[in-house]
Amino acid sequence: MHYWIENHLNLIQFSPYIFIASIIIFLLIGWLYGRYRLRNSRDIIVRDSLATAIFGLSALVLGFTFSGANDHFGQRAALLRQQASVISQAYQSSKYLNASDRVKTQIDLKQLLETRLAVYGHVKTMDDLNTNLALLTQQLNQLNEEVTISISRAPADTKVLADNILRPQLAQLMNVFQAGILNAKHHPPAIIERFLFVLLSVGSLLSGYAMAVQKEEDWFLTALYLGLMGFALYVIFSLEFPNQLLNFDGLNSDFLRLQKELS
């Protein structure tokens, strides 16, 4: 699954539906097999302790996956806000440079902002993402070099301010963006996703089987369970892959607001 995700990033939006489709299929398989057992056997015993253990393990892995995705999303959201803030600060502090360097620095900061907004646009594979991140890194290095040189030739009356204000902001900008670049490709090990997929499928198989052999078919509760599980999976994938599943304007509101202010 991890290989599939890396090479089909544009199809991640369908991942929750693949999971829920598997849950439904295995639920029906379990129910059909339970009905078959009822027709061919008189005494059928469902080991509640074993089923409960499997369901408990599924809940544990589901909760662990949700917690990890939520933490990862929180880190990304914090980095995004920091990136927007440090670009704004550096843009304002460019006033300490001489006129020509100030204009060039402000143009470079706007281009950096545009490149950051476009990092996840039209990305279909991990190679596409790596290409966009490489372009972002190149612009960062170029900005670092140009602003460093510009600070050294700042006017005498603002050189101290450029050294003590703009230079630390430039260093912070580099650190925050580098952290974002590293975080962009950080995801949980693929084996966790596979384990969750297997556990949910097996749990659905047991649920369908138990429903049939115990003659406790309640399709309203079953539909409610499937709906809640589907929504839970959608939330998990949205937190883990926000750029593929969440609204672009909402996710990048800080960048878009800053872009409007600088235009």
C-alpha positions as CSV (number, residue, x, y, z in Angstrom):
1,M,0.0,0.0,0.0
2,H,2.9,2.4,0.8
3,Y,4.3,1.8,-2.7
4,W,0.9,2.4,-4.2
5,I,0.5,5.7,-2.2
6,E,3.9,6.9,-3.3
7,N,3.1,6.4,-7.0
8,H,-0.5,7.5,-6.9
9,L,-0.6,10.5,-4.5
10,N,-3.5,12.0,-6.6
11,L,-5.6,8.9,-5.7
12,I,-5.2,9.2,-2.0
13,Q,-8.6,10.9,-1.8
14,F,-10.1,7.5,-2.6
15,S,-8.3,5.6,0.2
16,P,-11.0,5.9,2.8
17,Y,-13.5,4.5,0.3
18,I,-11.2,1.5,-0.4
19,F,-11.0,0.8,3.3
20,I,-14.8,1.0,3.8
21,A,-15.5,-1.0,0.7
22,S,-13.3,-3.8,2.1
23,I,-15.1,-3.6,5.4
24,I,-18.5,-4.0,3.7
25,I,-17.3,-6.9,1.5
26,F,-15.9,-8.8,4.5
27,L,-18.9,-8.1,6.5
28,L,-21.1,-9.7,3.8
29,I,-18.7,-12.6,3.4
30,G,-18.9,-13.3,7.1
31,W,-22.7,-13.0,7.2
32,L,-23.1,-15.3,4.2
33,Y,-20.7,-17.9,5.7
34,G,-22.6,-17.7,9.0
35,R,-25.9,-18.3,7.2
36,Y,-24.3,-21.3,5.4
37,R,-23.1,-22.7,8.7
38,L,-26.6,-22.4,10.1
39,R,-28.1,-24.4,7.3
40,N,-25.5,-27.2,7.6
41,S,-24.8,-27.3,11.4
42,R,-27.0,-27.4,14.4
43,D,-24.7,-26.3,17.2
44,I,-22.5,-23.3,16.4
45,I,-20.6,-21.6,19.1
46,V,-19.1,-18.1,18.7
47,R,-16.2,-17.5,21.0
48,D,-17.0,-14.1,22.3
49,S,-13.6,-13.8,24.1
50,L,-11.7,-14.3,20.9
51,A,-13.9,-11.9,18.9
52,T,-13.6,-9.3,21.7
53,A,-9.9,-9.6,21.7
54,I,-9.7,-9.0,17.9
55,F,-12.1,-6.1,18.1
56,G,-10.1,-4.6,21.0
57,L,-6.9,-4.9,19.0
58,S,-8.6,-3.2,16.0
59,A,-9.8,-0.3,18.2
60,L,-6.2,0.0,19.7
61,V,-4.6,0.2,16.2
62,L,-7.3,2.5,14.9
63,G,-6.8,4.9,17.9
64,F,-3.0,4.7,17.5
65,T,-3.3,5.6,13.8
66,F,-5.7,8.5,14.6
67,S,-3.4,9.8,17.3
68,G,-0.3,9.7,15.0
69,A,-2.2,11.4,12.1
70,N,-3.5,14.1,14.5
71,D,0.0,14.8,15.8
72,H,1.4,14.9,12.3
73,F,-1.2,17.3,11.2
74,G,-0.6,19.5,14.2
75,Q,3.1,19.7,13.3
76,R,2.4,20.6,9.7
77,A,-0.2,23.3,10.6
78,A,2.3,24.8,13.1
79,L,5.1,24.8,10.5
80,L,2.8,26.4,7.9
81,R,1.9,29.2,10.3
82,Q,5.5,29.7,11.2
83,Q,6.5,29.8,7.5
84,A,3.9,32.5,6.7
85,S,4.9,34.5,9.7
86,V,8.6,34.5,9.0
87,I,8.1,35.5,5.4
88,S,6.0,38.4,6.6
89,Q,8.7,39.4,9.1
90,A,11.5,39.2,6.6
91,Y,9.5,41.1,4.0
92,Q,9.0,44.0,6.5
93,S,12.6,44.0,7.7
94,S,13.9,44.2,4.1
95,K,13.4,48.0,4.6
96,Y,16.8,48.0,6.3
97,L,18.5,47.2,3.0
98,N,19.4,49.6,0.3
99,A,16.7,50.3,-2.3
100,S,17.8,47.9,-5.0
101,D,18.4,45.0,-2.6
102,R,15.1,45.7,-0.9
103,V,13.2,45.4,-4.1
104,K,15.0,42.2,-5.1
105,T,14.5,40.6,-1.7
106,Q,10.8,41.4,-1.6
107,I,10.4,39.9,-5.1
108,D,12.3,36.8,-4.0
109,L,10.1,36.4,-0.9
110,K,7.0,36.6,-3.0
111,Q,8.3,34.0,-5.4
112,L,9.2,31.8,-2.4
113,L,5.6,32.1,-1.2
114,E,4.2,31.2,-4.6
115,T,6.5,28.2,-4.8
116,R,5.5,27.0,-1.4
117,L,1.8,27.3,-2.3
118,A,2.5,25.2,-5.5
119,V,4.5,22.5,-3.8
120,Y,1.5,20.1,-3.6
121,G,-0.3,21.3,-6.7
122,H,-0.7,18.7,-9.6
123,V,1.4,16.2,-7.7
124,K,0.7,12.6,-8.8
125,T,3.8,10.7,-7.6
126,M,6.4,11.1,-4.9
127,D,8.9,12.0,-7.6
128,D,6.7,15.0,-8.5
129,L,6.7,16.1,-4.9
130,N,10.5,15.7,-4.7
131,T,10.9,17.9,-7.8
132,N,8.8,20.6,-6.2
133,L,10.6,20.4,-2.9
134,A,14.0,20.6,-4.8
135,L,12.8,23.8,-6.5
136,L,11.8,25.2,-3.1
137,T,15.2,24.3,-1.6
138,Q,17.0,25.9,-4.5
139,Q,15.0,29.2,-4.0
140,L,15.7,29.1,-0.3
141,N,19.5,28.7,-0.9
142,Q,19.5,31.5,-3.4
143,L,17.5,33.8,-1.1
144,N,19.9,33.0,1.8
145,E,22.9,33.9,-0.3
146,E,21.4,37.1,-1.8
147,V,20.1,38.5,1.5
148,T,23.3,37.7,3.3
149,I,25.2,39.7,0.8
150,S,22.6,42.4,0.8
151,I,22.9,42.8,4.6
152,S,26.7,43.2,4.3
153,R,26.2,46.3,2.1
154,A,23.2,47.8,3.9
155,P,23.3,51.6,4.5
156,A,25.3,52.6,7.5
157,D,22.4,54.0,9.4
158,T,20.4,50.7,9.1
159,K,23.2,48.2,9.0
160,V,23.0,47.4,12.7
161,L,19.3,46.8,12.4
162,A,19.8,44.6,9.4
163,D,22.4,42.5,11.3
164,N,20.4,42.2,14.5
165,I,16.9,41.9,13.1
166,L,16.9,40.7,9.4
167,R,19.8,38.2,9.8
168,P,18.1,36.2,12.6
169,Q,14.8,36.3,10.7
170,L,16.6,34.9,7.6
171,A,18.1,32.1,9.7
172,Q,14.7,31.3,11.2
173,L,13.2,31.3,7.7
174,M,15.7,28.8,6.5
175,N,15.2,26.5,9.6
176,V,11.4,26.6,9.4
177,F,11.3,25.9,5.7
178,Q,13.9,23.1,6.0
179,A,11.8,21.5,8.7
180,G,8.7,21.8,6.5
181,I,10.5,20.1,3.6
182,L,11.6,17.2,5.8
183,N,8.1,16.9,7.3
184,A,6.4,16.8,3.8
185,K,7.6,13.3,3.2
186,H,7.2,12.0,6.8
187,H,4.5,9.4,7.2
188,P,3.9,6.4,9.4
189,P,5.5,3.0,8.4
190,A,3.5,1.3,5.7
191,I,3.1,-1.8,7.8
192,I,0.8,0.1,10.2
193,E,-1.6,1.0,7.4
194,R,-1.6,-2.7,6.2
195,F,-2.1,-3.9,9.8
196,L,-5.1,-1.6,10.2
197,F,-6.5,-2.7,6.9
198,V,-6.2,-6.4,7.8
199,L,-7.6,-5.9,11.3
200,L,-10.7,-4.0,10.1
201,S,-11.4,-6.5,7.4
202,V,-11.1,-9.5,9.8
203,G,-13.2,-7.7,12.4
204,S,-15.9,-7.1,9.8
205,L,-15.7,-10.7,8.8
206,L,-16.3,-11.8,12.4
207,S,-19.1,-9.2,12.9
208,G,-21.0,-10.5,9.9
209,Y,-20.4,-14.1,10.9
210,A,-21.6,-13.5,14.5
211,M,-24.7,-11.6,13.3
212,A,-25.7,-14.5,11.1
213,V,-25.1,-17.5,13.5
214,Q,-26.6,-15.6,16.5
215,K,-29.5,-14.4,14.4
216,E,-29.0,-10.8,15.6
217,E,-29.1,-9.0,12.2
218,D,-29.7,-5.3,12.9
219,W,-29.1,-3.6,9.6
220,F,-29.8,-0.2,11.1
221,L,-27.0,-0.5,13.6
222,T,-24.8,-2.1,10.9
223,A,-25.4,0.9,8.6
224,L,-24.7,3.3,11.5
225,Y,-21.4,1.5,12.3
226,L,-20.3,1.5,8.6
227,G,-21.1,5.2,8.3
228,L,-19.1,6.1,11.5
229,M,-16.2,3.9,10.5
230,G,-16.1,5.4,7.0
231,F,-16.1,8.9,8.5
232,A,-13.4,7.9,11.0
233,L,-11.2,6.6,8.2
234,Y,-11.8,9.8,6.2
235,V,-10.7,11.9,9.1
236,I,-7.5,9.8,9.6
237,F,-6.5,10.1,6.0
238,S,-7.4,13.8,5.9
239,L,-5.1,14.4,8.8
240,E,-2.3,12.3,7.4
241,F,-2.6,13.6,3.8
242,P,-4.3,17.1,4.2
243,N,-3.1,18.4,0.8
244,Q,-4.9,15.6,-1.0
245,L,-8.1,15.6,1.0
246,L,-8.7,18.9,2.7
247,N,-9.8,22.2,1.1
248,F,-6.8,24.0,-0.4
249,D,-8.0,27.5,0.7
250,G,-8.7,26.5,4.2
251,L,-5.4,24.6,4.6
252,N,-3.3,27.4,3.2
253,S,-5.3,30.3,4.5
254,D,-2.2,31.9,6.2
255,F,-0.3,31.8,2.9
256,L,-3.2,33.1,0.8
257,R,-3.8,35.9,3.3
258,L,-0.1,36.9,3.3
259,Q,0.0,36.7,-0.5
260,K,-2.9,39.1,-0.7
261,E,-1.2,41.5,1.7
262,L,2.0,41.5,-0.3
263,S,0.4,42.0,-3.7
